[in-house]
Amino acid sequence: MMTTADGIVGPGPAPRPTGKVKAFLRLVMIEHSVFALPFAYIAALTAMYEWDRNIHWGRLLLVTLAMVGLRTFAMAANRIIDREIDARNPRTAHRELVTGAVSVKHAWTGALIALVVFLGAAALLNPLCLALAPVAVIPMVVYPYGKRFTHFPQAILGLAQAMGPVGGWLAVTGSWSWDAAVLGLAVGIWIGGFDLIYACQDVDTDREIGVRSVPARFGIPAAIVGARVCHAVTTALFVWYAVLTGAGVFFWLGLLIVAAAFVYEHTIVRPHDLSRLNRAFFSVNGFIGIALFVCALLDLLVRGLTP
């Protein structure tokens, strides 16, 4: 065992020094932006289609900066807040704040830079985006504390993730859209559902150290059933969004692909067999976001969206 400069106990020797930026990007798992970013693009591009049927690349770039900035801040804050819990869980004991590859100071520095990027992008988009920016930040910070006071922290995560599509629409129009709210609700329930699956692998440790979650409180079978219900509701909400926005054949094709991916995901993850959980969490859910975005983009281009 070893004790880091931050007072966290972790297993094994300290890792070899690596670039601070590279280590920070590993800490926040920057590649996981693929889960929520495509849906912000879908909302933004649909809003552009309804606005003047032109892709506004500057706004799309600012949406990207805002989404990645907010998610990076949220992940860094999550890792900082949870570093003591992570040190007590064998699955997470290798994380950079536990091993000392990233110090708390550098993690906060990266988090604050990401927050500035988010706020700057929101300010450049329109006044409403900047005014509502704190509403997007609050659940991102509350979520890691959720596992300390509720058995349903996935609900807080879902609320946080639901804001992506709403923000993407607001970035273009500067006004509220119920269409975007439906898409945001779908995304929030989807991500909350697959986080239920992900939490199943930590049941024993969570119960031992007092971390709260649906699997820890109600058991793995209940969590898997809950995830299935979430993904069924997600599919229904995607259908509702397609109807509200007058989606064409390519978007409906995308929904068929998403539905098939959900069926596959719940075929390979079962209450008594979590051996393929990582495939379900990372591969399938990453594929869902990209597949639906590609189909939505094709649909909008066929219907007249101009690059």
N, C-alpha and C positions, 0 to 999 in steps of 0.2 A: 504493500500500500504506500501511497505518497500523499503529502499535503501540499497543495498549491499555494501560491502567494495570496490567493483570495480566501484561504482558509477552508477550501473544499477538499475533502478526502476523496481520492480516486485511485483506481487500481493501476499497477504497473509503473514503469519508468516514464519520465517526461518525454514527449515526442521530440523529434528533431525540429529545430527552428525552421519555420517556413515563412513565406511572405505574409505580412499582416493582412493585406487585402484578400489574398487567396484564402487564408484561414477564415476570415470573416465571411466570405461568400459561402464557404462550406458550412459555417455556423448557421447561416440563415437559409441554406439550401435554396439558392437563388433559382435553380432549375425548376423548382416547384411552382414558379409563377405561371406555368402552363395550365394549372388547374383553374384559375379564376380569370386570367387575362383574356382568353378567347371570348368569354361571355361579355366582358366589357366592350370588346371589339364588335360583337354582334349587335349590342344595343346601340353603340355609337354609329355604326354603319347603317343600321336601320333608320336611325334618326336622320342621318344625312340623306338617305333615300327619300324619306318623307318630307324633308326640308327643301332640297333643290336638286336631288338626284346626282350630286357630285360628291366625290370623296375629297374631304378637306384634310390633306396630309399633315398640315401643321397641327391641327386639333388632334389628329390621331396620334401624333408623336407625343403631345402633351398628356393625352390619356395614358399612353404607355408609361411615361415618366411618373405620373401620379400613381398608377396602379403598382408599379414595381417599387416605387419609393415607400408607399404605405405598407405594402406587404413586407418589405425588408425591415422597416421599423418594427412592425408587429412581431416578426419572427425573432428579431434581436431582443426586443423587450421580453418576449416569451422565454427565451433561453436564459436571460439574466434573472428573471423572477423565479424560474424553475431550477436554477443550477444546483441547489441543495437537494431537491427531489431527484434530479437527474443523477447525482452522485450516488444515490442509494439504490438505483435501479440498474442491474447488470446490463440491460439492453441499451441504456443511454449513458452509461458511465464513461464512454469513449468520446463524448461530445466535447467540443473545443474549450468550453468554459470550465469543464470538469478537469480535463487533463492539463490545462494551462496553455494550450496552443493559442488561445485568445484570452486576454485579461478582461476583467470587468470594465476597466477604463476604456480599452479599445472597443469593446462591444458597445458601450454607451456612445462613444464617439461616432461609430458607424451608424448607430440607430438615430442619433440626432442629425447627422448628415442626410440620411434617408428621409427623415421627417421634413427637413428643410426643402429637399427636392420635391416632396409631395405638396407641401404648402405653396412652394413657388409655382409648380405646375397648375395647381388649383387657382392661384391668383391670376395667372396668365390666361386661363380659360374664360372665366367670367366671375362677377361678384358673388353670384349665388353659390358656385362651387367653393369659393373661399369661405363664405359664411357658414356653409354646412360641413366644412372640413373637420371641425372638432367632433361632429356627430359620427363621422367615420372612424376617428381615432379612438374614441372612448371604449367601444366594445373590443377593440384590438388589445387594449391594455387590461380590461376587465377579464377577458377570457382566461389567461393563465391562472388568475385567482379563483376562477369558477370551480375548479376541481377541489378547492379548499372549503367551499360552503354549499355546493349543490351537487346532486348526483347526475345533473343534466348539463354539464359544461358544453356539450356538443350544440345545445340550443344557442348558447352565446356565440360559439364559433359560426353557426349558421347565420345568425343575425349579422355578424361582422362581414361574412362573405357575400351576403345578399346585397350589400351596398355597391358592389362593383358594377353590375349592369345599370343600376339607377344612376350612379355617378357617370358612367359612360354616356348615357342619354342626356343628363344635365349638362355635360361638357359641350355638347353640340347645340342644344336648344336653349339652355338656360331656364328651362321650365320643367315642372313635374310631369311624369308620364305614368299612367297606370299600366300601360303595356310593359314598360321597363320594370315596374314593381313586380309584375307577375314573373318576368324572367329572373329578377333578383331573388324572389321567393323560391323559385325552382332551383337556382344555384345554391342558395343557402341550405335548403333541405337535402339536396344531393350531397354537398360536402359534409353536412352534419351526419348524414347516413353512412358515408364511407369512413368517417372518423369513429363511428360506433364500432365498425369492423376492426379498425386499426387498434382501438383501445383494448380489444379482446386479448392481445398478446401480453398485456401487463396486469392481468387480473390478480394473480397471486401476489406480485410485488405491491400493487396498489392497496390491496387489503392489508398487507403487512405494515405498510408505512402510513396508511390512513388517507391515501388519495381517493377522491370520490369520482365515480363514473357509473354509467349504466351497467357495463359488464361486471364491475366490482360489486355493485349493490344488488343487481337482479340476476346475474349470471350470464354466461356466454350465449346460451340458446336464446334468451330474451333479447340480447343485443343484436343477434343476427336477424331475428324476426323484425325488430325495430328498424334495422337497416333496410330490410326488404320492403317494409311499408313506406319508408322514406323514399326509396327509389321508385316505387309505384306512384307515389304522389308527385315526385319530380317529373316522371314521364307525362302524367296528366297535365301538369302545369306547362310543360313544354308544348303540349298539344294546344292548350288554351292560348299560349303566346302566339303560336302559328296562326290560329284562327283570328286573333285580335289584329295581327299585322298583315293579314291577307297573304300569308306565305305561299310560295309556289312549290312546284314538284321537287326541286332539289332539297329544300328545307325538310319536306316530309320524308324524303329519302334519308336525310340525316337523322330524323327521329327514329326511323326503323333501325338504323345502325346503332343508335344509342340504346334502344330497347333491347336489341340483341346483345349488346355489350353488358347491359345490366343482368340479363339472364345468364350469360357466361360467368360474370363475376360471382353471382350467387350460386352457381353450380360448383365452382372450384373452392369456395369457402363455406365450410359447414361447421356446425357447433363443435364437433369432435375431430375436426381435421382442419387445422390452421396452417398447414405446411406450405400452402400457396398464397398466404395472406399478402405477402409483399407484392406478388404478381398482380393480385387484385387491386391493391391500393395504388401502386405506382404505375404499372403498365396500363391496366384497363381504364382507370380514371383519367390518366393523362391522355389516352387515346380518345376518350369520350369528348373532352373539351376540344381537341384539335379537329376531330371528325365533324362535329356539329358546326364548328366555325367555318371549315372549308365548304361544307354544304350550304351554309347560310350565305357565305360570300358568293358562291356560284349562283345561288338563287337570286340574290340582289342584282348581280351583274346581268343575268338573263332578263330580269324585269326592268332594267334600264339604268342601274347605277353606273355612273361614269367615273373611271379612275382619274 
